[in-house]
Amino acid sequence: MNSDPRSDNHPQSSIGRRPKVAALGAILAVLALAASACSPATASPTQPLYTEVPIGATPWPAGTVGQYGLHIDPSLLGKLPSNVDAYQIVEDADADLLALDDADLPKTFDRYLSARIGQVGDDNWLILAVGHLTATAGDDAYPAWVDQFDSEACSQASGVGTSGTETINFWEVDTAKCGGGPVVYTLQLQDDIVVSMFGYGPRDLGRQLIEAIYN
């Protein structure tokens, strides 16, 4: 295991156009009421967890492929800890179904999975999108995805307030703060795996999750 992944977390590829994220946009419709009441989240110190393959129910244990070629791949969660601060990460099958019907998402990712911690409206919640960049992607794919994800994630929470990059647990992370409070994180792991997440709550589950990733 490489304990210092800094040399492997930079984007390797892209597609020259900005991807559309229909699945994410649909999910955000349910966030409008919750996000409008949010206030800025604050990080809570935690002891880092070790990375392990999560054990949880999935409607497609071996994965499934949609009409546009996107592969829903539960094994992508193996890059993440199974839980964060005692909150379990679970696959979001409803969001996966939306992703399968997105004709543009396979232009960025060939493998993809939606997941979440808790439910929107809980004191602490987190929504995740994990994808593997396509072999044909070029240098613009990752930054284009970051911009699109930030914009869509914050569209129901007063828009993007601030954005930038910071180092969390040796990973270079793109961050955005929505005007309504939720926080967005995106980072690229080894093997062209991209993890994007946005959430809300005083435990700042997104930051804690990144602090627990070691592969």
Accessible surface in RSA format (square Angstrom, percent):
REM  Atomic radii and reference values for relative SASA: ProtOr
REM  Chains: A
REM  Algorithm: Lee & Richards
REM  Probe-radius: 1.40
REM  Slices: 20
REM RES _ NUM      All-atoms   Total-Side   Main-Chain    Non-polar    All polar
REM                ABS   REL    ABS   REL    ABS   REL    ABS   REL    ABS   REL
RES MET A   1   182.14  94.3  93.44  61.8  88.71 211.2  89.59  76.2  92.56 122.6
RES ASN A   2    64.80  44.7  50.90  49.2  13.90  33.5  27.26  65.6  37.54  36.3
RES SER A   3    88.16  74.5  77.78 103.8  10.37  23.9  46.71  99.5  41.45  58.1
RES ASP A   4    50.03  35.0  44.41  44.2   5.62  13.3  25.57  60.2  24.45  24.4
RES PRO A   5     3.84   2.8   3.84   3.5   0.00   0.0   3.84   3.2   0.00   0.0
RES ARG A   6   121.84  51.2 119.37  60.8   2.47   5.9  42.58  58.2  79.26  48.0
RES SER A   7    93.53  79.0  61.75  82.4  31.77  73.2  55.81 118.8  37.72  52.8
RES ASP A   8    60.37  42.3  50.02  49.8  10.35  24.5  10.51  24.7  49.85  49.7
RES ASN A   9     6.68   4.6   1.69   1.6   4.99  12.0   0.10   0.2   6.58   6.4
RES HIS A  10    84.93  46.4  84.78  58.9   0.15   0.4  53.75  55.4  31.18  36.3
RES PRO A  11    49.03  35.7  32.45  29.6  16.58  60.3  32.45  26.8  16.58 103.1
RES GLN A  12   115.02  64.3  93.09  68.0  21.93  52.2  31.66  67.4  83.36  63.2
RES SER A  13    13.11  11.1  13.11  17.5   0.00   0.0  12.00  25.5   1.11   1.6
RES SER A  14     4.30   3.6   2.06   2.8   2.24   5.2   0.00   0.0   4.30   6.0
RES ILE A  15    23.78  13.5  17.00  12.7   6.77  16.3  23.63  17.0   0.14   0.4
RES GLY A  16    78.46  96.8   0.00   N/A  78.46  96.8  33.45  91.8  45.01 100.8
RES ARG A  17   113.51  47.7 106.29  54.2   7.22  17.2  59.84  81.8  53.68  32.5
RES ARG A  18   133.95  56.2 118.14  60.2  15.81  37.7  36.41  49.8  97.54  59.1
RES PRO A  19     3.20   2.3   0.05   0.0   3.15  11.5   2.69   2.2   0.51   3.2
RES LYS A  20   119.68  58.4 119.64  73.4   0.04   0.1  65.81  59.2  53.87  57.4
RES VAL A  21     4.26   2.8   0.22   0.2   4.05   9.7   0.84   0.7   3.43   9.3
RES ALA A  22    61.36  56.4  44.76  69.1  16.60  37.8  56.69  79.8   4.68  12.4
RES ALA A  23     2.67   2.5   1.73   2.7   0.94   2.1   2.65   3.7   0.03   0.1
RES LEU A  24     7.20   4.0   5.98   4.3   1.22   3.1   7.03   4.9   0.17   0.5
RES GLY A  25    27.87  34.4   0.00   N/A  27.87  34.4  16.86  46.3  11.01  24.7
RES ALA A  26    46.86  43.1  26.71  41.2  20.15  45.8  36.85  51.9  10.01  26.5
RES ILE A  27    26.31  15.0  21.72  16.2   4.60  11.1  26.31  18.9   0.00   0.0
RES LEU A  28     1.49   0.8   1.49   1.1   0.00   0.0   1.49   1.0   0.00   0.0
RES ALA A  29    68.32  62.8  48.77  75.3  19.55  44.5  52.05  73.3  16.26  43.1
RES VAL A  30   104.65  68.9  81.62  73.9  23.03  55.5  89.99  78.2  14.66  39.8
RES LEU A  31     2.69   1.5   2.69   1.9   0.00   0.0   2.69   1.9   0.00   0.0
RES ALA A  32    36.51  33.6  33.30  51.4   3.21   7.3  33.61  47.3   2.90   7.7
RES LEU A  33   156.20  87.0 148.98 106.6   7.22  18.1 149.47 105.0   6.73  18.1
RES ALA A  34    24.04  22.1   9.28  14.3  14.76  33.6  19.33  27.2   4.71  12.5
RES ALA A  35     2.50   2.3   2.50   3.9   0.00   0.0   2.50   3.5   0.00   0.0
RES SER A  36    86.43  73.0  50.04  66.8  36.39  83.8  43.64  92.9  42.79  59.9
RES ALA A  37    87.00  80.0  51.72  79.8  35.27  80.2  62.11  87.5  24.89  65.9
RES CYS A  38    18.49  14.0   2.16   2.4  16.33  38.4   1.02   2.6  17.47  18.8
RES SER A  39    62.24  52.6  60.17  80.3   2.08   4.8  38.48  81.9  23.76  33.3
RES PRO A  40    90.66  66.1  76.45  69.7  14.21  51.6  76.45  63.1  14.21  88.3
RES ALA A  41    18.74  17.2   1.42   2.2  17.32  39.4   3.82   5.4  14.92  39.5
RES THR A  42    90.00  64.0  85.27  86.4   4.73  11.3  71.28  95.7  18.72  28.3
RES ALA A  43    60.17  55.3  33.75  52.1  26.43  60.1  33.75  47.5  26.42  70.0
RES SER A  44    35.19  29.7  29.67  39.6   5.52  12.7  11.46  24.4  23.73  33.3
RES PRO A  45   134.73  98.2 104.19  95.0  30.53 111.0 116.66  96.3  18.07 112.3
RES THR A  46    48.28  34.3  17.98  18.2  30.30  72.2  16.86  22.6  31.42  47.5
RES GLN A  47   147.63  82.6 137.01 100.1  10.62  25.3  57.67 122.7  89.96  68.2
RES PRO A  48    61.55  44.9  44.54  40.6  17.02  61.9  46.08  38.0  15.47  96.2
RES LEU A  49    63.54  35.4  60.16  43.0   3.39   8.5  63.02  44.3   0.53   1.4
RES TYR A  50   161.63  75.5 153.16  87.1   8.47  22.0 119.21  89.6  42.42  52.3
RES THR A  51    24.73  17.6   2.62   2.7  22.11  52.7   2.62   3.5  22.11  33.4
RES GLU A  52    60.19  34.6  52.63  39.8   7.56  18.0  26.55  51.4  33.63  27.5
RES VAL A  53   112.45  74.0  99.88  90.4  12.57  30.3  99.88  86.8  12.57  34.1
RES PRO A  54    24.51  17.9  11.34  10.3  13.18  47.9  11.34   9.4  13.18  81.9
RES ILE A  55   156.54  89.1 141.12 105.1  15.43  37.2 144.30 103.9  12.24  33.2
RES GLY A  56    51.12  63.0   0.00   N/A  51.12  63.0  25.71  70.5  25.42  56.9
RES ALA A  57   102.96  94.7  68.97 106.4  33.99  77.3  79.24 111.6  23.72  62.8
RES THR A  58    34.09  24.2  18.35  18.6  15.74  37.5  19.99  26.9  14.09  21.3
RES PRO A  59    74.25  54.1  39.75  36.2  34.50 125.4  53.01  43.8  21.24 132.0
RES TRP A  60    51.81  20.8  48.35  23.4   3.46   8.1  29.65  15.8  22.16  36.0
RES PRO A  61   110.37  80.4  85.47  77.9  24.90  90.5  86.76  71.6  23.60 146.7
RES ALA A  62    98.84  90.9  64.81 100.0  34.03  77.4  75.72 106.6  23.13  61.3
RES GLY A  63    18.73  23.1   0.00   N/A  18.73  23.1   0.65   1.8  18.08  40.5
RES THR A  64    37.60  26.7  29.48  29.9   8.12  19.3  11.09  14.9  26.50  40.1
RES VAL A  65    96.25  63.3  68.68  62.2  27.57  66.4  68.68  59.7  27.57  74.8
RES GLY A  66    14.74  18.2   0.00   N/A  14.74  18.2   7.74  21.2   7.00  15.7
RES GLN A  67   133.61  74.7  85.38  62.4  48.24 114.8  44.40  94.5  89.21  67.7
RES TYR A  68   102.56  47.9  78.33  44.6  24.22  63.0  49.44  37.2  53.11  65.5
RES GLY A  69    45.02  55.5   0.00   N/A  45.02  55.5  26.06  71.5  18.96  42.5
RES LEU A  70     0.61   0.3   0.58   0.4   0.03   0.1   0.58   0.4   0.03   0.1
RES HIS A  71    51.92  28.4  51.92  36.1   0.00   0.0  36.08  37.2  15.84  18.4
RES ILE A  72     0.00   0.0   0.00   0.0   0.00   0.0   0.00   0.0   0.00   0.0
RES ASP A  73    13.56   9.5  13.56  13.5   0.00   0.0   0.07   0.2  13.49  13.5
RES PRO A  74    23.17  16.9  16.75  15.3   6.42  23.3  16.98  14.0   6.20  38.5
RES SER A  75    78.79  66.6  55.20  73.7  23.59  54.3  55.03 117.2  23.76  33.3
RES LEU A  76     4.13   2.3   2.66   1.9   1.47   3.7   4.13   2.9   0.00   0.0
RES LEU A  77    13.78   7.7  13.78   9.9   0.00   0.0  13.78   9.7   0.00   0.0
RES GLY A  78    17.72  21.9   0.00   N/A  17.72  21.9   9.67  26.5   8.05  18.0
RES LYS A  79    49.43  24.1  49.43  30.3   0.00   0.0  26.62  24.0  22.81  24.3
RES LEU A  80     0.49   0.3   0.49   0.4   0.00   0.0   0.49   0.3   0.00   0.0
RES PRO A  81     1.88   1.4   1.49   1.4   0.39   1.4   1.49   1.2   0.39   2.4
RES SER A  82    14.76  12.5  14.22  19.0   0.54   1.2  10.46  22.3   4.30   6.0
RES ASN A  83    50.71  35.0  50.34  48.6   0.37   0.9   6.69  16.1  44.02  42.5
RES VAL A  84     1.71   1.1   1.71   1.5   0.00   0.0   1.71   1.5   0.00   0.0
RES ASP A  85    41.29  28.9  28.73  28.6  12.56  29.7   8.01  18.8  33.29  33.2
RES ALA A  86   101.41  93.2  58.99  91.0  42.41  96.5  68.58  96.6  32.83  87.0
RES TYR A  87    66.91  31.2  63.08  35.9   3.83  10.0  47.79  35.9  19.12  23.6
RES GLN A  88    93.83  52.5  82.88  60.6  10.95  26.1  26.92  57.3  66.91  50.7
RES ILE A  89     4.73   2.7   0.67   0.5   4.06   9.8   0.67   0.5   4.06  11.0
RES VAL A  90    47.32  31.1  43.59  39.5   3.73   9.0  47.32  41.1   0.00   0.0
RES GLU A  91    19.92  11.4   3.79   2.9  16.13  38.4   3.17   6.1  16.75  13.7
RES ASP A  92    22.81  16.0  21.28  21.2   1.53   3.6   1.90   4.5  20.92  20.9
RES ALA A  93    32.30  29.7  28.74  44.4   3.55   8.1  28.74  40.5   3.55   9.4
RES ASP A  94   108.26  75.8 104.29 103.8   3.97   9.4  29.70  69.9  78.56  78.3
RES ALA A  95     2.81   2.6   1.65   2.6   1.15   2.6   2.11   3.0   0.69   1.8
RES ASP A  96     0.00   0.0   0.00   0.0   0.00   0.0   0.00   0.0   0.00   0.0
RES LEU A  97    91.47  50.9  89.86  64.3   1.61   4.0  90.22  63.4   1.25   3.4
RES LEU A  98    73.40  40.9  69.42  49.7   3.98  10.0  69.76  49.0   3.63   9.8
RES ALA A  99     0.06   0.1   0.00   0.0   0.06   0.1   0.00   0.0   0.06   0.2
RES LEU A 100    20.19  11.2  19.56  14.0   0.63   1.6  19.56  13.7   0.63   1.7
RES ASP A 101    95.13  66.6  76.78  76.4  18.35  43.4  22.89  53.9  72.24  72.0
RES ASP A 102     4.95   3.5   1.99   2.0   2.96   7.0   2.76   6.5   2.20   2.2
RES ALA A 103    47.98  44.1  37.54  57.9  10.43  23.7  37.54  52.9  10.43  27.6
RES ASP A 104    25.40  17.8  25.28  25.2   0.12   0.3   1.33   3.1  24.07  24.0
RES LEU A 105     0.00   0.0   0.00   0.0   0.00   0.0   0.00   0.0   0.00   0.0
RES PRO A 106    25.11  18.3  14.09  12.8  11.02  40.0  14.46  11.9  10.65  66.2
RES LYS A 107    89.20  43.5  80.40  49.3   8.80  21.0  64.41  58.0  24.79  26.4
RES THR A 108     0.05   0.0   0.05   0.1   0.00   0.0   0.05   0.1   0.00   0.0
RES PHE A 109     1.47   0.7   1.47   0.9   0.00   0.0   1.47   0.9   0.00   0.0
RES ASP A 110    53.49  37.5  49.32  49.1   4.17   9.9  30.67  72.2  22.81  22.7
RES ARG A 111    70.90  29.8  70.90  36.1   0.00   0.0  22.49  30.7  48.40  29.3
RES TYR A 112     7.08   3.3   7.08   4.0   0.00   0.0   0.36   0.3   6.71   8.3
RES LEU A 113     0.05   0.0   0.05   0.0   0.00   0.0   0.05   0.0   0.00   0.0
RES SER A 114     4.98   4.2   4.98   6.6   0.00   0.0   3.17   6.8   1.81   2.5
RES ALA A 115     0.47   0.4   0.00   0.0   0.47   1.1   0.00   0.0   0.47   1.2
RES ARG A 116    63.00  26.5  63.00  32.1   0.00   0.0   9.28  12.7  53.72  32.6
RES ILE A 117     0.92   0.5   0.70   0.5   0.21   0.5   0.70   0.5   0.21   0.6
RES GLY A 118    24.37  30.0   0.00   N/A  24.37  30.0  16.49  45.2   7.88  17.6
RES GLN A 119    98.59  55.1  97.19  71.0   1.40   3.3  42.53  90.5  56.06  42.5
RES VAL A 120    42.43  27.9  16.76  15.2  25.67  61.9  16.76  14.6  25.67  69.6
RES GLY A 121    59.51  73.4   0.00   N/A  59.51  73.4  28.57  78.4  30.94  69.3
RES ASP A 122    64.55  45.2  54.42  54.2  10.13  24.0  18.11  42.6  46.44  46.3
RES ASP A 123   117.37  82.2 105.95 105.5  11.42  27.0  27.87  65.6  89.50  89.3
RES ASN A 124     8.12   5.6   5.92   5.7   2.21   5.3   0.13   0.3   7.99   7.7
RES TRP A 125     4.70   1.9   3.44   1.7   1.26   3.0   1.68   0.9   3.02   4.9
RES LEU A 126     3.10   1.7   2.65   1.9   0.45   1.1   2.65   1.9   0.45   1.2
RES ILE A 127    16.68   9.5  16.68  12.4   0.00   0.0  16.68  12.0   0.00   0.0
RES LEU A 128     2.02   1.1   0.00   0.0   2.02   5.1   0.17   0.1   1.84   5.0
RES ALA A 129     8.19   7.5   6.52  10.1   1.67   3.8   6.75   9.5   1.44   3.8
RES VAL A 130     0.00   0.0   0.00   0.0   0.00   0.0   0.00   0.0   0.00   0.0
RES GLY A 131     1.09   1.3   0.00   N/A   1.09   1.3   0.00   0.0   1.09   2.4
RES HIS A 132    37.28  20.4  37.28  25.9   0.00   0.0  22.82  23.5  14.47  16.8
RES LEU A 133     1.70   0.9   0.40   0.3   1.30   3.3   0.40   0.3   1.30   3.5
RES THR A 134    15.35  10.9  13.73  13.9   1.62   3.9  13.73  18.4   1.62   2.5
RES ALA A 135   105.00  96.5  64.53  99.6  40.48  92.1  76.41 107.6  28.59  75.7
RES THR A 136   122.05  86.8  94.61  95.9  27.44  65.4  85.40 114.7  36.65  55.4
RES ALA A 137     8.53   7.8   0.00   0.0   8.53  19.4   0.00   0.0   8.53  22.6
RES GLY A 138    27.84  34.3   0.00   N/A  27.84  34.3  27.84  76.4   0.00   0.0
RES ASP A 139   113.91  79.8  98.90  98.4  15.01  35.5  33.12  78.0  80.79  80.6
RES ASP A 140    81.74  57.3  81.27  80.9   0.47   1.1  15.04  35.4  66.70  66.5
RES ALA A 141     0.06   0.1   0.00   0.0   0.06   0.1   0.06   0.1   0.00   0.0
RES TYR A 142    16.40   7.7  16.21   9.2   0.19   0.5  14.67  11.0   1.73   2.1
RES PRO A 143    60.50  44.1  57.81  52.7   2.69   9.8  60.37  49.8   0.12   0.8
RES ALA A 144    13.99  12.9  10.40  16.1   3.59   8.2  13.17  18.5   0.82   2.2
RES TRP A 145     2.45   1.0   2.45   1.2   0.00   0.0   2.12   1.1   0.33   0.5
RES VAL A 146    10.55   6.9  10.55   9.6   0.00   0.0  10.55   9.2   0.00   0.0
RES ASP A 147    69.15  48.4  62.43  62.1   6.72  15.9  12.57  29.6  56.58  56.4
RES GLN A 148    29.50  16.5  29.22  21.4   0.27   0.6   0.27   0.6  29.22  22.2
RES PHE A 149     1.24   0.6   1.24   0.8   0.00   0.0   1.24   0.8   0.00   0.0
RES ASP A 150    12.64   8.9  12.64  12.6   0.00   0.0   4.61  10.8   8.03   8.0
RES SER A 151    62.61  52.9  57.49  76.7   5.12  11.8  22.19  47.3  40.42  56.6
RES GLU A 152    43.45  24.9  42.93  32.5   0.52   1.2   2.33   4.5  41.12  33.6
RES ALA A 153     2.89   2.7   0.00   0.0   2.89   6.6   0.00   0.0   2.89   7.7
RES CYS A 154     0.00   0.0   0.00   0.0   0.00   0.0   0.00   0.0   0.00   0.0
RES SER A 155    64.71  54.7  32.56  43.5  32.16  74.1  35.29  75.1  29.42  41.2
RES GLN A 156    69.27  38.7  56.70  41.4  12.56  29.9   5.56  11.8  63.71  48.3
RES ALA A 157     2.13   2.0   0.85   1.3   1.28   2.9   2.13   3.0   0.00   0.0
RES SER A 158    98.67  83.4  50.80  67.8  47.87 110.3  37.27  79.4  61.41  86.0
RES GLY A 159    27.11  33.4   0.00   N/A  27.11  33.4  24.83  68.1   2.29   5.1
RES VAL A 160    66.53  43.8  35.79  32.4  30.73  74.1  35.79  31.1  30.73  83.4
RES GLY A 161    50.32  62.1   0.00   N/A  50.32  62.1  23.28  63.9  27.04  60.6
RES THR A 162    94.89  67.5  88.16  89.4   6.73  16.0  79.98 107.4  14.91  22.5
RES SER A 163    81.15  68.6  44.34  59.2  36.82  84.8  13.98  29.8  67.17  94.1
RES GLY A 164    37.35  46.1   0.00   N/A  37.35  46.1  34.29  94.1   3.07   6.9
RES THR A 165    84.82  60.3  55.19  55.9  29.63  70.6  23.98  32.2  60.84  92.0
RES GLU A 166    65.78  37.8  55.32  41.9  10.46  24.9  32.51  62.9  33.28  27.2
RES THR A 167    97.55  69.4  69.61  70.6  27.94  66.6  38.31  51.5  59.23  89.5
RES ILE A 168     7.05   4.0   3.56   2.7   3.49   8.4   7.05   5.1   0.00   0.0
RES ASN A 169    35.29  24.3  11.68  11.3  23.61  56.9  12.97  31.2  22.32  21.6
RES PHE A 170    92.64  46.3  88.79  55.0   3.86  10.0  88.80  53.8   3.84  11.0
RES TRP A 171     0.33   0.1   0.33   0.2   0.00   0.0   0.03   0.0   0.29   0.5
RES GLU A 172    76.22  43.8  71.64  54.2   4.58  10.9  23.45  45.3  52.77  43.1
RES VAL A 173     0.00   0.0   0.00   0.0   0.00   0.0   0.00   0.0   0.00   0.0
RES ASP A 174    29.25  20.5  28.29  28.2   0.96   2.3   2.33   5.5  26.92  26.8
RES THR A 175    21.62  15.4  20.47  20.7   1.16   2.8   6.11   8.2  15.51  23.4
RES ALA A 176     2.60   2.4   0.00   0.0   2.60   5.9   2.60   3.7   0.00   0.0
RES LYS A 177    64.02  31.2  63.35  38.9   0.67   1.6  32.51  29.3  31.51  33.6
RES CYS A 178     2.49   1.9   0.00   0.0   2.49   5.9   0.00   0.0   2.49   2.7
RES GLY A 179    52.36  64.6   0.00   N/A  52.36  64.6  19.91  54.6  32.45  72.7
RES GLY A 180    11.25  13.9   0.00   N/A  11.25  13.9  11.25  30.9   0.00   0.0
RES GLY A 181     1.57   1.9   0.00   N/A   1.57   1.9   1.50   4.1   0.07   0.2
RES PRO A 182     2.09   1.5   2.09   1.9   0.00   0.0   2.09   1.7   0.00   0.0
RES VAL A 183    18.12  11.9  17.38  15.7   0.74   1.8  17.38  15.1   0.74   2.0
RES VAL A 184     0.09   0.1   0.09   0.1   0.00   0.0   0.09   0.1   0.00   0.0
RES TYR A 185     5.41   2.5   5.41   3.1   0.00   0.0   2.67   2.0   2.74   3.4
RES THR A 186     0.37   0.3   0.31   0.3   0.06   0.1   0.26   0.4   0.11   0.2
RES LEU A 187     0.14   0.1   0.14   0.1   0.00   0.0   0.14   0.1   0.00   0.0
RES GLN A 188     2.04   1.1   1.47   1.1   0.57   1.4   0.27   0.6   1.77   1.3
RES LEU A 189     0.72   0.4   0.35   0.3   0.37   0.9   0.35   0.2   0.37   1.0
RES GLN A 190    36.37  20.3  35.33  25.8   1.05   2.5  10.43  22.2  25.94  19.7
RES ASP A 191   100.12  70.1  77.43  77.1  22.69  53.7  32.56  76.6  67.55  67.4
RES ASP A 192    35.67  25.0  33.26  33.1   2.40   5.7   1.06   2.5  34.60  34.5
RES ILE A 193     3.13   1.8   3.13   2.3   0.00   0.0   3.13   2.3   0.00   0.0
RES VAL A 194     1.52   1.0   1.14   1.0   0.39   0.9   1.14   1.0   0.39   1.0
RES VAL A 195     0.00   0.0   0.00   0.0   0.00   0.0   0.00   0.0   0.00   0.0
RES SER A 196     0.05   0.0   0.05   0.1   0.00   0.0   0.05   0.1   0.00   0.0
RES MET A 197     0.00   0.0   0.00   0.0   0.00   0.0   0.00   0.0   0.00   0.0
RES PHE A 198     1.03   0.5   1.03   0.6   0.00   0.0   1.03   0.6   0.00   0.0
RES GLY A 199     5.81   7.2   0.00   N/A   5.81   7.2   3.96  10.9   1.86   4.2
RES TYR A 200    49.05  22.9  42.27  24.0   6.78  17.6  23.23  17.5  25.81  31.8
RES GLY A 201     0.50   0.6   0.00   N/A   0.50   0.6   0.50   1.4   0.00   0.0
RES PRO A 202    76.70  55.9  72.22  65.8   4.48  16.3  74.10  61.2   2.61  16.2
RES ARG A 203    95.76  40.2  95.76  48.8   0.00   0.0   8.20  11.2  87.56  53.1
RES ASP A 204    15.28  10.7  11.21  11.2   4.07   9.6   3.89   9.1  11.39  11.4
RES LEU A 205     5.70   3.2   1.05   0.8   4.65  11.7   1.05   0.7   4.65  12.5
RES GLY A 206     1.62   2.0   0.00   N/A   1.62   2.0   0.18   0.5   1.44   3.2
RES ARG A 207    54.51  22.9  54.51  27.8   0.00   0.0   8.65  11.8  45.86  27.8
RES GLN A 208     6.86   3.8   4.55   3.3   2.31   5.5   3.07   6.5   3.80   2.9
RES LEU A 209     0.00   0.0   0.00   0.0   0.00   0.0   0.00   0.0   0.00   0.0
RES ILE A 210     0.00   0.0   0.00   0.0   0.00   0.0   0.00   0.0   0.00   0.0
RES GLU A 211    47.99  27.6  47.42  35.9   0.57   1.4  13.27  25.7  34.72  28.3
RES ALA A 212     1.77   1.6   1.77   2.7   0.00   0.0   1.77   2.5   0.00   0.0
RES ILE A 213     0.52   0.3   0.00   0.0   0.52   1.2   0.00   0.0   0.52   1.4
RES TYR A 214    68.36  31.9  66.20  37.7   2.16   5.6  53.64  40.3  14.72  18.1
RES ASN A 215    39.93  27.5  38.45  37.2   1.48   3.6  15.42  37.1  24.51  23.7
END  Absolute sums over single chains surface
CHAIN  1 A     9243.3       7039.8       2203.5       5092.8       4150.5
END  Absolute sums over all chains
TOTAL          9243.3       7039.8       2203.5       5092.8       4150.5
